[in-house]
């Protein structure tokens, strides 16, 4: 029986780096763009996000929650140049990419998969680490295999692999453009790839692939009290690992990264985690799975993922920038900043939010990267201490030799006087 869906969406997330010394200029570019607008988080409107995160997390990642109406008005009335400088002092800024209507596209396969881009956000941090979020959903389709094939193709369109593999072209067609444009070109235009703000450090950004953050609710006829999850578990493995529909999971189970978490409260929902994807797979047997859960997954849980991704990339960035003993002061400052501001063991009091955060950090190996940098710093510090000690010992020896020579000369002089 073919697996059918009731509701689905996928966020494709592209991390990218902006030069720190050009960060305010990049914000100015976004402020001047007619397609971008600053997203102001407000307590009343965004209450779910406000109540989900702990106060210190809100202050760092959602600073505009502290803005009252007067301060928001004052910010909106500022010239863009001044506004960019003010915003550059905040740890995090979120911009919404305005679309007059949904962008429609298609994957050029034999049967063609049509999709919409319904939302885009650019999340910017003062460290120069940024994320482009693209929300997509399939148009007029309830076939689960098409979701597998679409996610598999879309995640690579902006990567090095896309240039090497004979993937079918994915193109966007919309009233916003006078002609067809490749999605990769469209994306590079939004994030400003290869311009003067771009930071091309060779950092671990998933080979320029998209991180895949995906939700699907399948029809209860496929997953219910009688038809168990185990009957469709192979499809979940492909979904979690962003594999195509024709991948034979049963023949390659040892090759598949089978990391997924189940919440004991939810019989008909499974979360999946890999280094390049996060998935929520559920059945409409439970009404919550297609009402509140999809909303939470693309709001507070999505930002939880961004926080964990940010931690990983920030640590990787520190590690690359500090390669020798002369960089130790820079390493110490940035590492101390990370520990004091970003190294949050807890984000929320929510049980589900905590479970997700723990799993994100585990699969991203954040603790391991943290220890690697800490050990690197300890070794560099000891080497500098040893060098300084050696220099001091040499100086003492030299001073003793000079002192001895002076004493010998003084003794010779006294003997001649006698």
N, C-alpha and C positions, 0 to 999 in steps of 0.2 A: 504493500500500500504506500503510495507516494505521500511524503511528509508535506503537510499543508500548514501555512502560517496565518495568524490572525492579525498580527501587528509586528512591525520591525523597523529598526533604523540602525545606521552605523555611523559613528564619528571616526573620521580619519584625522590623525593628529600628527603634525609635522613639527618637530623641534628644529629651531635654527638659532644662530648666534649673531648678535649685533655687537660691533666694537663698543666697549664700555665708554671710550672717550667720545663716541658719536651717539650715545644713547639718547641724549636730549634732542639731538637733530633728527633722529629717527622718529621720536615721538612727535616732533614738529611736522614731519612729513605726513604722519597719520592724521594729525589734527587738521592739516590743510586739505587732505583728500576729501572730495565730495562723497566718496563711497564709505568712509569710516566715521564712526561717532564714538566718543568716550562712553563707556558703560558705567553708570553711577549705581552702586548698590545701596538700596534703601531698606531700612528695617521693616517697614510695613509691607512693601511690595515683595521683598525677598526674605520673608520671615523664616521660611524653611531652611535657607542657607544660614541665616543669622543664628537661629536656634541650634543648628546642627554642630557648628564649630565652636571650640573653646575661645574665650576672649582674646588670648594672645595670638591665636591663629587668625582670627578675624582681623586683628590690628595689622598683622603683617601682610596677609594675602588679600584682604578686602578692606583697605583703609578708608574708602569712602562711606562705609557704614557709620563712621564717626562724624560725617558732615551733616550739619543741619541745613535747613532750606536756605537760610541766608548765605551760608558758606558755599552752597551749590550754585546759587544765583551769582555770587561774586566770581566764582570760578568760570561760569559760563560767559560772563561779561568781559573777561580778560582777553587781551590780544593773544593770538596763538603763540607768539614767541615767549611771552611771559608765562602763559599756561604750561608750555612745554617744560620750562625750567622748574616750575612748581611741581609738576607731575613727576619729573625726573628724580625728585627727592623722596618720592614714595617708593616703597619696595615693589609694588605690583600695580600695573594698570591693565585694564581690559578694554579692548575696542571691538565694536560690532561692525561687521561689514554689511552695509545696507544693500538690500536687493528689493527692487520694486516688485518683483515677482520671482517665484521659484525658478532656478536655472534648470533647464531640462537637458538631459543628455542621453546617450545610448552607448552600450558596449556592442561593437560590431562583431557579433558572433553570428552563427548561421541563423539562429532564431531571434537574435537581438534582444538585449536586456535593457529596458528603458529605466532611467532613474532620475531623481530630482535632487538638487542641492538646495536645502531649505534654510540653512543657517550657517554663518561663518563668524568666528571670533578670533581675535589676535590677543594673546595674553603675553604681556611684556614684564620682565623683571629688571631691576636696576643693575643686576650682574651682567646684563646683555643676553641672557637666556630667554628665548621667546618660543611661543607655541602657536601654530595655526591650527584651528579646529574647524573641520568641515563636516556638517551633518548631511547624510544622504539617506534616501529611502527608495526602494524600488517602486516603480509606477505600474499600477494595474497588474500586479503579480502576487500570487499567494503560494508560489512554489519554492520550497526551502532550498532546493538544489541551485536555484538561480541566485539566492543570497550567497551561497558558498562560492559560486563562480565569480560573482561580482566583487565580493570582498577580496578574493584571491588576485584578481586582475588589478583592481584599483590601488591596492596597497603598494604596488611597485611602479606606478606611473611616473614618480618623481625620483626614482632611485637609479643607481648605477646598473642594476640588473635589467632595467627596462631597455637600456641601450644594447645589452648583450643578448637578450632573449627575443624571440619572434612573437611577442604578445600582440594580440589584436589591438588596434588603436582604440582609445577611449576619447571621445570628443564631446565638447559642450556646444549646444546650439541654443541661443537665447536672443531675445530682442536687444540685449545690452550690447551685442556685437554685430557688426555688419557682415561678418563671415565666420566660418567655423574656426575654432581655435583649439589646439591641443590643451588638455587639462594641465599638463606640466608647465606649459608656457603661461597659462592663466594664473597658476599658483605662484610662479616665480615673479610675476608682475605684482601680485598682492604683497608678498613678503619682501620685495626689493632685492631679490637675489642678484649677486654680482655687481651691486652698486657700491658707492663709497662707504655705506654703513655696514656692509657685510663683513662678518668675521669668518675667515676660512680655515680656522684651526682644525687640525686633523683630530677631531674629537669623536667619541663614540655616540653617533646619532643614528644608530641602526642602519648604517649604510645608505642613509638618506631615504630609507623606506618610511612609509607612514606607520605609526602605531595604530592598531585597529581596536576600536572600542565599540562593541556591538551588542545589540539587544534583539532578541526574537522571542515572540510568544507563539507557540505552535497550537494547532487545533487539538482540543481535548480528545478527539477520536483517535489520535496517535499516542496520547499519553494520559492515562486515567487510572482509576483504581484497578482495572482489569489489564489494560495494556501498560506494562511497566516501563520505566525509564531504560532498563537494560536492553529493551528491544530496539531502541534508537540511540544507544550509547555511542556507536561508531560515528553516527552523524554529529553528535556533540563533540567528539574528538576532532573531527575535520573542522567543525565550526570554531572551536577554541584555538586550534593551530593554524587557522586561515588557510586551509587546504581546499583544492577544487573538488567538485562533486564526484569526479571519476576516480579519485584517489581511493584505493582499496585499503581501508583502515585495518580490516581483519588480517590482511597479509603483511602489514607493516607496523604492527602494534609496538614492537620493540624500538622502532625508529621514532615513534611519536612521543612528544613530551606530554605525558598525561598528568597535568597538574590542574586539579580543580577542587573547589571547596563546596561543600553543601552546608546549608544552614538547617539545623534540626527543626526549626519552627516551620520551614517551608518544604512540604513534601514534593511539590511540583515546580521546583526551581533549582537550577545548578549554576554556580559561578565558575568560570574557567580563567586561569591565569598562566601566561607565558611571558617571556621577556618582550615580545612584540605584540601582545594582544591581551585584551580583557573581554570576557564574554559573559552575558547573562542569557540563559536558555531556560524557558519556562513554558508551562501549559496553562491554557485559560480555564482549567479545572478549578483553579483558585482565582476568584474575582480580583484579588489584590494584584495578581501578576499582570493584568492588562489595564489597571486603573492607576493606583498610586505608585507602583513599583517602577514603571517606565519613566515617570516624571522624576522620581528620586534618583534613578540611575543616570539621568542626563543632567542632573543639577548637583546636589551635594556629593554624590558618589563620583561623578566625573571630576569635580574639583579636587576630591581626595586623590584620585589618580594623578592629576597634574602636579599636586604637591609632592607625591612620591617620585614622579619622573623628574621633577625639578631638583630634588635632593640628589638623585643619581647623577644627573648631568652636571650639576654644580661641583660635586666631588671630582668627577672626571676632568672637569675644566681646571680645577685647582691642581690636580695631579700633573696635567700636561704643562701648565704654565710654570711650574716650579721644578726645574730639571737639575739644578746644580746648587752648590752651597751658597752661592751669591744670592740666590732667590729665597733664602731661608726666612728673612724678615717678611717678605711678601707672603710666603706660605703660612707663617705664624699668624699674620693678621687675617688672612682669608679663612684659615681653618678656625680661628677663634670666633670670627663673625658667623661662620656656619654653625658652630656649636651653640653659640649664645642666641642666635636668631632663628635657625632653620631646623636644627636637630631636635625635632619634636617627637617625643616618645608617644604622646597622646594628642590626637586632633579633636576628639569628640567623646561624648558620653554615650553615643549611640552604639548598641551592640553590633549591628550590621556594619556601620561605618568603621568601627574598630577592627572587625574581622577583615574587611576589605583592605584597610591600611596595613595591617600586619602582613597580609598576603602579598600586597604590592611591594612592600619593602623586602620581603623574603625573596621573591622571584627576581627583583632588580639587584639583589646582592648588595644592598646599601651598607649593611653592617660590615661586610667583608671589605668593601672599598674604603670605608671609613678607617678600619684597622690598618689597611695597607698604607694609607696616607699618614696615619699617626705613627706607624713604625718608620716610615720614610723620614718623617720629621725628626724622630728620636735619633736615628742614625746620623742624619746631617748635623744635628745639634751636637752630638757627641764628637763627631769628626772636627767640627769647628772648635769645640772645647779642647780637643787633643792638639789641634794646630796651634791654638793660642797658648796652651801649656808648653808645647815644644818651643815656640818662639820665646816665651818667658824664660824657660830653662836656658836657652841659648844666650839670651840677654844677661842672665845672672852669671853664666860661665864667662862670658866676655868681660863683664864687670869685675869678676874675681881675678881674671888674668891681668887686666889693666891694673887692678889694685895691687896684685902681687908684683908686677913689674915696677910700679911706683915705689913699693916698699924696698925692693932690691936696689933700685937706683938711689933711694934715700940712704940705705945702709952703706952703699959704695961711697956716696958723698961724705958720710960721717967718718968712714975709715980714712979717707984722704985728708980730711981736716985734722985728724989726730996725728 
